[in-house]
Amino acid sequence: MNRMNECVTTGTLLMVAGGIIGAGLTLLFAPQSGQRTRRDIVRISRRVKEETADTVEEFSETVHEMVDRVVDKATELVDKGQCMAQGAKKELLKAIGEGQARLEGEKMRLAELLN
């Protein structure tokens, strides 16, 4: 998942940088008045700001979804681990019980042989 975060972050930064560079080049090479250029700069800046905010929101949602999935998976693994531990505990107690029963049987057999 870390790799996915890096890809999303890189893509977002490249998109924003490309928008800014493209807007700047367009304004520099467009033959128009200074007042119109300033209006265009303001308009493009607002649009880039809105697109950046949208991208940041999408990125934030993606990160939240990934965190939720990781928490769910971790909870699931902990629950499975607890079930496995309880199962192993039951098996161990069963084996100890069987061992005690066999030991008691051998003890009685040995007592009979000695008497």
N, C-alpha and C positions, 0 to 999 in steps of 0.2 A: 504494500500500500504506500509505502514511502516513495517508491518510484513513481506511482501515479500522482502523488502530491507534487512531486518535482515537475512532472510533465505538465500538469495543469497550471502551476505557477509560471513556468517558462512560457507556455502558450499565452497566458494572460499578459505577461510583461511584453512579449514580442508584439502582440496585437496592439497594445496601448502605444508602444514605441513606434510601430509602423503608422498608426493613425496620426500621431503627432508629427512625425517626419513628413508624411505625405501632405498633411495640411500646411505645414510650413513651406514646403517646396512649391505647392500650388500657389500660395500667396506671394511668394517671392518672384515667381516667374509670370504671374498674371498681370497683364497691362491694364491697370485701373488707378483711380485716384487714391490718395492717402486716406481720405475719410472712408471711402468704400472698403479699402483694405482693412482699416481698423474695425469696421462693422463686421467684416468677414472673420477677422481674428476672434472677435467676441463670440460670434455665432458658432464658429468651429470649436472654440474652447468649451462652450457650453455643451455642445454635442459630445465632445470627447469626455467631458466630465460625466455626463449621463451614461455613456457607454462604459466608462470605467466603473461607475457605481454599480451598473447592472452586472458587469463581469465579476466585481468583488462580491456581490450578493450571491451570484451563482457559485462562485468558488467557496464561499462560506457555507452554503447549503450542502455542497458536495463533501466538504470536510465534516460537517455535522452528521451527515448520513454515514460516512465511513466510521466515525467515532461510535455512532450508535450500533453499527454492525459489529465492531470490535468488542464493544461492551457485551452485546448479546452473545457473541461467540465465547468470550471469556466466562460469562455466567454459565453457559451451557457446559463448557469444559469443567468448570468447578463442580457443577452438579453431577456430571458423569464421574468425576474423580471421587466425590463423596459416596456415590452409589457403589463404585468399585471398591472403595475402602471398606464400606460396610459389608459387602459381599465377601471380601477377603477376610475380614474379621470373623464372619460366620464360619467360613471354611476352616480357618485356623482353630476356632473353638471346637468345631466338629472333629478335626484331626486330633486335637488334644484329648477330647473325650474318648475317641476310639483308642488312642494310645493308652490312656488310663485303664480302659476296660481290658485291653490285652495284657497290660502289666499286672492287673489284678488276677486275670486268668492264669498267667504264668506263675504268680506268687502262690496261688492255691495249688497249682500242679506241683510246684517245688515243695510245698508243705506236705503234700500227700506222699511224695517220694521220700522225704526225710522221716516220716512217721512210720 
